[in-house]
Amino acid sequence: MHAFSDLVQRSTAFSLNALAVAQDDVMEKFKTSAATSLVKAVQMIQLQKAISAVGMFSMFDAILQDQLQCPDGFNKVKALLEAKDEPILNERFSDLQLAINVLKHGKGRSYDALVQKAGMLPFRVKQPSESFFNEGDLAEISTLVEVDDAFLLLCAEVIHDVSVSILGD
């Protein structure tokens, strides 16, 4: 298999393109109909993005465990990035790991940590006082982290950068 770091960036771009085509098709149909099936379709597209984010990080963890021969790939990566004096990459990776934990588990320690630094993150975290990211957006799904195209691309980019730094991919 080619390097996961390369494949994850390519597959993310491919998936986002396919989802954009589907979104455009649904939005065109919204011009003449407000059918429930169309609302479900745009929400399904958003859900697929969240599933992709969680999936790419889960697979990356398995690859790290295998390549680094350790039971917790993410903790090992953090230690290695710290030893290599790469604090910015380490923080970006840690922030995304927290975001993925929030997508998987909802409120808890990871969510609380993200809320504390929400204004400094390159992605949006729903604040405790917020019910929606964008009120009235029919496509919005119930997540505490907004998973848009930029978030998915950031996940793939950070996975790539960590892979290059730690695994030499």
MDAnalysis code that builds the backbone (N, CA, C; Angstrom):
import MDAnalysis as mda
import numpy as np

u = mda.Universe.empty(507, n_residues=169, atom_resindex=np.repeat(np.arange(169), 3), trajectory=True)
u.add_TopologyAttr("name", ["N", "CA", "C"] * 169)
u.add_TopologyAttr("resid", np.arange(1, 170))
u.add_TopologyAttr("resname", ["MET", "HIS", "ALA", "PHE", "SER", "ASP", "LEU", "VAL", "GLN", "ARG", "SER", "THR", "ALA", "PHE", "SER", "LEU", "ASN", "ALA", "LEU", "ALA", "VAL", "ALA", "GLN", "ASP", "ASP", "VAL", "MET", "GLU", "LYS", "PHE", "LYS", "THR", "SER", "ALA", "ALA", "THR", "SER", "LEU", "VAL", "LYS", "ALA", "VAL", "GLN", "MET", "ILE", "GLN", "LEU", "GLN", "LYS", "ALA", "ILE", "SER", "ALA", "VAL", "GLY", "MET", "PHE", "SER", "MET", "PHE", "ASP", "ALA", "ILE", "LEU", "GLN", "ASP", "GLN", "LEU", "GLN", "CYS", "PRO", "ASP", "GLY", "PHE", "ASN", "LYS", "VAL", "LYS", "ALA", "LEU", "LEU", "GLU", "ALA", "LYS", "ASP", "GLU", "PRO", "ILE", "LEU", "ASN", "GLU", "ARG", "PHE", "SER", "ASP", "LEU", "GLN", "LEU", "ALA", "ILE", "ASN", "VAL", "LEU", "LYS", "HIS", "GLY", "LYS", "GLY", "ARG", "SER", "TYR", "ASP", "ALA", "LEU", "VAL", "GLN", "LYS", "ALA", "GLY", "MET", "LEU", "PRO", "PHE", "ARG", "VAL", "LYS", "GLN", "PRO", "SER", "GLU", "SER", "PHE", "PHE", "ASN", "GLU", "GLY", "ASP", "LEU", "ALA", "GLU", "ILE", "SER", "THR", "LEU", "VAL", "GLU", "VAL", "ASP", "ASP", "ALA", "PHE", "LEU", "LEU", "LEU", "CYS", "ALA", "GLU", "VAL", "ILE", "HIS", "ASP", "VAL", "SER", "VAL", "SER", "ILE", "LEU", "GLY", "ASP"])
u.atoms.positions = np.array([
    [0.850, -1.174, 0.000],
    [0.000, 0.000, 0.000],
    [0.896, 1.238, 0.000],
    [0.478, 2.233, -0.745],
    [1.180, 3.518, -0.709],
    [0.989, 4.135, 0.671],
    [1.754, 5.145, 0.967],
    [1.708, 5.785, 2.284],
    [0.300, 6.298, 2.585],
    [-0.178, 5.980, 3.779],
    [-1.490, 6.438, 4.218],
    [-1.586, 7.953, 4.134],
    [-0.491, 8.634, 4.484],
    [-0.492, 10.100, 4.477],
    [-0.812, 10.665, 3.097],
    [-0.346, 9.996, 2.055],
    [-0.643, 10.426, 0.686],
    [-2.070, 10.035, 0.306],
    [-2.428, 8.807, 0.616],
    [-3.753, 8.320, 0.243],
    [-4.865, 9.084, 0.959],
    [-4.635, 9.451, 2.220],
    [-5.691, 10.140, 2.959],
    [-5.959, 11.519, 2.360],
    [-4.926, 12.191, 1.889],
    [-5.152, 13.494, 1.255],
    [-5.895, 13.327, -0.067],
    [-5.491, 12.340, -0.841],
    [-6.166, 12.106, -2.120],
    [-7.609, 11.656, -1.923],
    [-7.829, 10.746, -0.974],
    [-9.190, 10.249, -0.767],
    [-10.091, 11.337, -0.188],
    [-9.524, 12.216, 0.626],
    [-10.311, 13.326, 1.165],
    [-10.733, 14.269, 0.045],
    [-9.809, 14.607, -0.831],
    [-10.143, 15.473, -1.972],
    [-11.186, 14.806, -2.865],
    [-11.013, 13.515, -3.116],
    [-11.961, 12.767, -3.944],
    [-13.353, 12.774, -3.302],
    [-13.410, 12.459, -2.013],
    [-14.695, 12.409, -1.310],
    [-15.376, 13.772, -1.288],
    [-14.601, 14.810, -1.013],
    [-15.191, 16.150, -0.985],
    [-15.727, 16.554, -2.350],
    [-15.031, 16.172, -3.402],
    [-15.511, 16.464, -4.751],
    [-16.827, 15.736, -5.019],
    [-16.876, 14.457, -4.678],
    [-18.097, 13.676, -4.898],
    [-19.257, 14.232, -4.068],
    [-18.970, 14.612, -2.834],
    [-20.016, 15.183, -1.988],
    [-20.477, 16.544, -2.506],
    [-19.573, 17.323, -3.072],
    [-19.944, 18.624, -3.646],
    [-20.869, 18.439, -4.843],
    [-20.590, 17.447, -5.664],
    [-21.461, 17.156, -6.807],
    [-22.851, 16.771, -6.309],
    [-22.906, 15.911, -5.303],
    [-24.191, 15.496, -4.740],
    [-24.921, 16.693, -4.124],
    [-24.178, 17.535, -3.408],
    [-24.767, 18.726, -2.783],
    [-25.337, 19.667, -3.845],
    [-24.583, 19.886, -4.906],
    [-25.058, 20.756, -5.989],
    [-26.343, 20.216, -6.598],
    [-26.406, 18.907, -6.776],
    [-27.593, 18.268, -7.338],
    [-28.804, 18.486, -6.424],
    [-28.607, 18.278, -5.140],
    [-29.702, 18.465, -4.187],
    [-30.123, 19.934, -4.135],
    [-29.167, 20.834, -4.126],
    [-29.492, 22.261, -4.056],
    [-30.278, 22.707, -5.294],
    [-29.954, 22.135, -6.432],
    [-30.708, 22.430, -7.654],
    [-32.158, 21.967, -7.500],
    [-32.355, 20.802, -6.909],
    [-33.710, 20.272, -6.700],
    [-34.481, 21.089, -5.672],
    [-33.767, 21.700, -4.723],
    [-34.424, 22.551, -3.729],
    [-35.090, 23.763, -4.370],
    [-34.682, 24.125, -5.565],
    [-35.276, 25.277, -6.252],
    [-36.740, 25.042, -6.594],
    [-37.110, 23.770, -6.719],
    [-38.488, 23.452, -7.104],
    [-39.220, 22.588, -6.091],
    [-38.533, 22.189, -5.020],
    [-39.160, 21.310, -4.039],
    [-38.496, 21.489, -2.680],
    [-39.276, 21.251, -1.645],
    [-38.738, 21.269, -0.279],
    [-39.003, 19.921, 0.381],
    [-38.928, 18.879, -0.416],
    [-39.239, 17.531, 0.055],
    [-38.318, 17.109, 1.199],
    [-38.889, 16.349, 2.114],
    [-38.118, 15.822, 3.241],
    [-36.919, 15.023, 2.760],
    [-37.080, 14.315, 1.670],
    [-35.966, 13.509, 1.148],
    [-34.768, 14.381, 0.767],
    [-35.021, 15.602, 0.334],
    [-33.925, 16.515, -0.004],
    [-33.219, 17.020, 1.261],
    [-34.001, 17.303, 2.297],
    [-33.406, 17.718, 3.573],
    [-32.544, 16.585, 4.116],
    [-33.067, 15.369, 4.055],
    [-32.289, 14.209, 4.507],
    [-31.020, 14.045, 3.678],
    [-31.105, 14.340, 2.412],
    [-29.934, 14.197, 1.534],
    [-28.824, 15.173, 1.924],
    [-29.170, 16.438, 2.183],
    [-28.115, 17.392, 2.553],
    [-27.559, 17.090, 3.942],
    [-28.399, 16.569, 4.825],
    [-27.903, 16.169, 6.142],
    [-27.020, 14.930, 6.039],
    [-27.362, 14.026, 5.144],
    [-26.545, 12.835, 4.918],
    [-25.159, 13.224, 4.423],
    [-25.093, 14.230, 3.583],
    [-23.799, 14.705, 3.070],
    [-22.954, 15.233, 4.227],
    [-23.567, 15.997, 5.123],
    [-22.830, 16.505, 6.286],
    [-22.411, 15.368, 7.211],
    [-23.293, 14.400, 7.399],
    [-22.958, 13.249, 8.240],
    [-21.782, 12.477, 7.656],
    [-21.755, 12.342, 6.343],
    [-20.653, 11.628, 5.692],
    [-19.320, 12.320, 5.958],
    [-19.328, 13.632, 6.023],
    [-18.094, 14.366, 6.331],
    [-17.619, 14.050, 7.748],
    [-18.549, 14.017, 8.696],
    [-18.175, 13.694, 10.079],
    [-17.650, 12.265, 10.175],
    [-18.293, 11.347, 9.480],
    [-17.842, 9.953, 9.470],
    [-16.448, 9.856, 8.868],
    [-16.196, 10.607, 7.822],
    [-14.871, 10.598, 7.185],
    [-13.792, 11.102, 8.138],
    [-14.085, 12.164, 8.869],
    [-13.098, 12.711, 9.812],
    [-12.760, 11.691, 10.894],
    [-13.781, 11.109, 11.488],
    [-13.557, 10.109, 12.537],
    [-12.824, 8.902, 11.963],
    [-13.222, 8.484, 10.782],
    [-12.602, 7.315, 10.157],
    [-11.138, 7.509, 9.833],
    [-10.783, 8.675, 9.291],
    [-9.372, 8.864, 8.924],
    [-8.491, 8.890, 10.166],
    [-8.982, 9.474, 11.258],
    [-8.178, 9.488, 12.485],
    [-8.106, 8.101, 13.117],
    [-9.191, 7.350, 13.053],
    [-9.175, 5.989, 13.601],
    [-8.194, 5.109, 12.841],
    [-8.209, 5.206, 11.534],
    [-7.273, 4.418, 10.730],
    [-5.835, 4.867, 10.970],
    [-5.629, 6.170, 11.114],
    [-4.285, 6.683, 11.372],
    [-3.755, 6.155, 12.703],
    [-4.619, 6.080, 13.705],
    [-4.200, 5.539, 14.998],
    [-3.740, 4.090, 14.850],
    [-4.479, 3.304, 14.091],
    [-4.091, 1.902, 13.876],
    [-2.747, 1.809, 13.160],
    [-2.541, 2.655, 12.172],
    [-1.267, 2.658, 11.433],
    [-0.125, 3.070, 12.356],
    [-0.355, 4.075, 13.186],
    [0.676, 4.506, 14.131],
    [1.021, 3.395, 15.117],
    [0.005, 2.723, 15.635],
    [0.256, 1.626, 16.569],
    [1.113, 0.548, 15.916],
    [0.810, 0.247, 14.670],
    [1.573, -0.775, 13.946],
    [2.996, -0.302, 13.657],
    [3.123, 0.875, 13.081],
    [4.438, 1.383, 12.683],
    [5.341, 1.695, 13.878],
    [4.751, 2.197, 14.947],
    [5.536, 2.592, 16.120],
    [5.592, 1.494, 17.182],
    [4.903, 0.390, 16.907],
    [4.881, -0.750, 17.828],
    [4.534, -0.311, 19.255],
    [3.350, 0.296, 19.369],
    [2.915, 0.792, 20.674],
    [1.399, 0.632, 20.798],
    [0.888, 0.605, 22.028],
    [-0.556, 0.437, 22.213],
    [-1.370, 1.716, 22.007],
    [-0.727, 2.877, 22.053],
    [-1.430, 4.151, 21.892],
    [-0.626, 5.046, 20.956],
    [-0.962, 4.977, 19.685],
    [-0.221, 5.719, 18.674],
    [-0.252, 7.219, 18.871],
    [-1.390, 7.743, 19.305],
    [-1.509, 9.187, 19.453],
    [-0.621, 9.718, 20.583],
    [-0.599, 9.022, 21.707],
    [0.277, 9.470, 22.799],
    [1.742, 9.377, 22.401],
    [2.091, 8.340, 21.660],
    [3.475, 8.188, 21.196],
    [3.835, 9.332, 20.247],
    [2.919, 9.684, 19.342],
    [3.160, 10.788, 18.408],
    [3.401, 12.088, 19.168],
    [2.572, 12.355, 20.160],
    [2.732, 13.591, 20.933],
    [4.112, 13.645, 21.584],
    [4.541, 12.527, 22.149],
    [5.864, 12.481, 22.788],
    [6.977, 12.674, 21.759],
    [6.831, 12.049, 20.599],
    [7.850, 12.178, 19.553],
    [7.904, 13.595, 18.991],
    [6.748, 14.214, 18.788],
    [6.728, 15.594, 18.297],
    [7.334, 16.545, 19.325],
    [7.077, 16.278, 20.587],
    [7.688, 17.100, 21.637],
    [9.206, 16.924, 21.627],
    [9.661, 15.690, 21.497],
    [11.106, 15.417, 21.465],
    [11.767, 16.048, 20.245],
    [11.019, 16.149, 19.139],
    [11.549, 16.749, 17.909],
    [11.387, 18.270, 17.901],
    [10.879, 18.810, 18.994],
    [10.661, 20.251, 19.132],
    [9.774, 20.795, 18.005],
    [8.607, 20.160, 17.851],
    [7.611, 20.600, 16.867],
    [6.314, 20.955, 17.596],
    [6.342, 22.018, 18.403],
    [5.174, 22.342, 19.225],
    [3.939, 22.750, 18.426],
    [4.124, 23.408, 17.308],
    [2.964, 23.853, 16.522],
    [2.237, 22.654, 15.926],
    [2.983, 21.738, 15.322],
    [2.365, 20.532, 14.764],
    [1.744, 19.696, 15.879],
    [2.414, 19.616, 17.006],
    [1.899, 18.851, 18.139],
    [0.563, 19.424, 18.612],
    [0.481, 20.744, 18.694],
    [-0.765, 21.374, 19.131],
    [-1.875, 21.183, 18.099],
    [-1.554, 21.327, 16.830],
    [-2.558, 21.119, 15.769],
    [-3.095, 19.692, 15.835],
    [-2.180, 18.734, 15.995],
    [-2.575, 17.331, 16.086],
    [-3.432, 17.093, 17.335],
    [-3.005, 17.637, 18.464],
    [-3.749, 17.463, 19.717],
    [-5.143, 18.071, 19.627],
    [-5.248, 19.258, 19.028],
    [-6.555, 19.903, 18.873],
    [-7.491, 19.053, 18.016],
    [-6.957, 18.497, 16.948],
    [-7.795, 17.654, 16.088],
    [-8.153, 16.348, 16.783],
    [-7.234, 15.804, 17.552],
    [-7.553, 14.593, 18.306],
    [-8.702, 14.871, 19.277],
    [-8.659, 16.013, 19.942],
    [-9.762, 16.398, 20.828],
    [-11.067, 16.530, 20.044],
    [-10.997, 17.166, 18.878],
    [-12.196, 17.348, 18.051],
    [-12.787, 16.004, 17.631],
    [-11.930, 15.069, 17.255],
    [-12.411, 13.740, 16.864],
    [-13.042, 13.043, 18.065],
    [-12.425, 13.172, 19.239],
    [-13.022, 12.595, 20.450],
    [-14.405, 13.180, 20.705],
    [-14.560, 14.476, 20.483],
    [-15.856, 15.122, 20.682],
    [-16.868, 14.605, 19.658],
    [-16.448, 14.424, 18.421],
    [-17.358, 13.871, 17.414],
    [-17.797, 12.458, 17.796],
    [-16.887, 11.687, 18.366],
    [-17.201, 10.301, 18.738],
    [-18.012, 10.202, 20.025],
    [-17.673, 11.029, 21.014],
    [-18.216, 10.828, 22.357],
    [-19.111, 11.948, 22.869],
    [-19.115, 13.097, 22.205],
    [-19.924, 14.214, 22.677],
    [-19.247, 14.972, 23.804],
    [-20.051, 15.510, 24.697],
    [-19.521, 16.341, 25.781],
    [-18.687, 15.515, 26.746],
    [-17.666, 16.176, 27.281],
    [-16.752, 15.541, 28.225],
    [-15.486, 16.363, 28.308],
    [-14.392, 15.740, 28.745],
    [-13.130, 16.468, 28.919],
    [-12.622, 17.073, 27.617],
    [-12.717, 16.328, 26.528],
    [-12.231, 16.847, 25.241],
    [-13.034, 18.068, 24.812],
    [-14.348, 17.986, 24.960],
    [-15.205, 19.121, 24.612],
    [-14.867, 20.334, 25.477],
    [-14.733, 20.112, 26.780],
    [-14.410, 21.216, 27.688],
    [-13.091, 21.880, 27.301],
    [-12.098, 21.079, 26.930],
    [-10.795, 21.624, 26.521],
    [-10.927, 22.471, 25.258],
    [-11.739, 22.010, 24.306],
    [-11.928, 22.769, 23.068],
    [-12.702, 24.058, 23.309],
    [-13.704, 24.006, 24.164],
    [-14.487, 25.207, 24.469],
    [-13.575, 26.286, 25.049],
    [-12.624, 25.891, 25.889],
    [-11.712, 26.849, 26.519],
    [-10.853, 27.592, 25.503],
    [-10.546, 26.936, 24.386],
    [-9.676, 27.584, 23.397],
    [-10.374, 27.791, 22.060],
    [-11.697, 27.813, 22.070],
    [-12.490, 27.882, 20.840],
    [-12.098, 29.047, 19.939],
    [-11.791, 30.190, 20.500],
    [-11.443, 31.358, 19.701],
    [-10.105, 31.256, 18.992],
    [-9.289, 30.289, 19.390],
    [-7.955, 30.134, 18.800],
    [-7.860, 28.936, 17.860],
    [-8.958, 28.248, 17.664],
    [-8.951, 27.037, 16.834],
    [-9.246, 27.362, 15.372],
    [-8.724, 26.570, 14.445],
    [-9.013, 26.778, 13.026],
    [-10.327, 26.116, 12.586],
    [-11.146, 25.722, 13.553],
    [-12.458, 25.127, 13.273],
    [-13.403, 25.572, 14.381],
    [-14.690, 25.372, 14.131],
    [-15.701, 25.851, 15.076],
    [-16.138, 24.758, 16.036],
    [-16.286, 25.163, 17.291],
    [-16.813, 24.298, 18.343],
    [-18.095, 24.956, 18.843],
    [-19.158, 24.175, 18.908],
    [-20.427, 24.712, 19.400],
    [-20.273, 25.024, 20.890],
    [-20.565, 26.242, 21.247],
    [-20.457, 26.671, 22.638],
    [-21.639, 26.123, 23.448],
    [-21.464, 25.965, 24.756],
    [-22.552, 25.422, 25.582],
    [-23.864, 26.194, 25.446],
    [-23.786, 27.482, 25.153],
    [-24.996, 28.302, 25.017],
    [-25.609, 28.242, 23.621],
    [-24.945, 27.576, 22.688],
    [-25.425, 27.526, 21.302],
    [-26.200, 26.239, 21.023],
    [-27.254, 26.382, 20.239],
    [-28.011, 25.213, 19.793],
    [-27.633, 24.818, 18.374],
    [-27.163, 25.803, 17.601],
    [-26.829, 25.583, 16.198],
    [-25.532, 26.300, 15.854],
    [-24.870, 25.842, 14.799],
    [-23.768, 26.607, 14.230],
    [-24.341, 27.716, 13.363],
    [-25.324, 27.352, 12.522],
    [-25.959, 28.296, 11.606],
    [-27.466, 28.053, 11.652],
    [-28.151, 28.800, 12.487],
    [-29.586, 28.596, 12.636],
    [-30.284, 28.730, 11.290],
    [-31.156, 27.779, 10.999],
    [-31.886, 27.775, 9.743],
    [-31.223, 26.966, 8.646],
    [-30.011, 26.488, 8.884],
    [-29.298, 25.675, 7.890],
    [-29.876, 24.265, 7.906],
    [-30.595, 23.914, 6.853],
    [-31.226, 22.597, 6.775],
    [-30.218, 21.455, 6.745],
    [-29.005, 21.735, 6.324],
    [-27.986, 20.687, 6.211],
    [-27.314, 20.383, 7.546],
    [-27.456, 21.270, 8.516],
    [-26.735, 21.087, 9.779],
    [-27.182, 19.825, 10.501],
    [-26.187, 19.092, 10.988],
    [-26.452, 17.900, 11.790],
    [-26.024, 18.194, 13.227],
    [-26.409, 17.332, 14.129],
    [-26.146, 17.549, 15.547],
    [-24.745, 17.073, 15.923],
    [-23.779, 17.982, 15.822],
    [-22.414, 17.715, 16.265],
    [-21.944, 18.914, 17.077],
    [-20.959, 18.691, 17.910],
    [-20.399, 19.772, 18.718],
    [-19.213, 20.432, 18.038],
    [-18.703, 19.797, 16.988],
    [-17.632, 20.348, 16.157],
    [-18.193, 20.467, 14.752],
    [-18.013, 21.620, 14.130],
    [-18.502, 21.806, 12.763],
    [-17.534, 21.129, 11.793],
    [-18.051, 20.132, 11.094],
    [-17.225, 19.393, 10.137],
    [-17.587, 19.866, 8.735],
    [-16.824, 20.839, 8.253],
    [-16.997, 21.343, 6.897],
    [-15.809, 20.886, 6.055],
    [-15.772, 21.326, 4.811],
    [-14.674, 20.923, 3.925],
    [-13.317, 21.320, 4.505],
    [-13.237, 22.523, 5.049],
    [-11.964, 23.002, 5.599],
    [-11.496, 22.117, 6.751],
    [-12.422, 21.661, 7.579],
    [-12.058, 20.786, 8.693],
    [-11.497, 19.464, 8.177],
    [-12.167, 18.879, 7.193],
    [-11.681, 17.609, 6.631],
    [-10.314, 17.770, 5.983],
    [-10.132, 18.839, 5.248],
    [-8.829, 19.080, 4.616],
    [-7.745, 19.305, 5.665],
    [-8.096, 19.985, 6.753],
    [-7.147, 20.189, 7.845],
    [-6.759, 18.856, 8.479],
    [-7.732, 17.991, 8.696],
    [-7.437, 16.660, 9.254],
    [-6.443, 15.920, 8.368],
    [-6.704, 15.893, 7.073],
    [-5.819, 15.190, 6.139],
    [-4.434, 15.829, 6.112],
    [-4.382, 17.154, 6.148],
    [-3.097, 17.866, 6.119],
    [-2.266, 17.559, 7.365],
    [-2.897, 17.587, 8.522],
    [-2.168, 17.331, 9.766],
    [-1.720, 15.874, 9.834],
    [-2.561, 14.952, 9.399],
    [-2.147, 13.544, 9.342],
    [-0.929, 13.410, 8.439],
    [-0.960, 14.070, 7.295],
    [0.181, 14.030, 6.375],
    [1.433, 14.588, 7.048],
    [1.309, 15.750, 7.659],
    [2.465, 16.398, 8.280],
    [3.038, 15.571, 9.431],
    [2.168, 14.980, 10.235],
    [2.629, 14.120, 11.332],
    [3.325, 12.887, 10.765],
    [2.752, 12.312, 9.720],
    [3.361, 11.129, 9.094],
    [4.753, 11.428, 8.573],
    [4.895, 12.556, 7.910],
    [6.204, 12.941, 7.371],
    [7.200, 13.142, 8.513],
    [6.760, 13.809, 9.561],
    [7.654, 14.093, 10.680],
    [8.045, 12.837, 11.456],
    [7.081, 11.987, 11.717],
    [7.314, 10.837, 12.602],
    [7.698, 9.574, 11.844],
    [6.999, 9.308, 10.750],
    [7.214, 8.056, 10.023],
    [8.103, 8.224, 8.798],
    [8.329, 9.469, 8.400],
    [9.137, 9.713, 7.207],
    [8.402, 9.444, 5.910],
    [7.051, 9.353, 5.981],
    [6.232, 9.100, 4.769],
    [6.180, 10.325, 3.888],
])
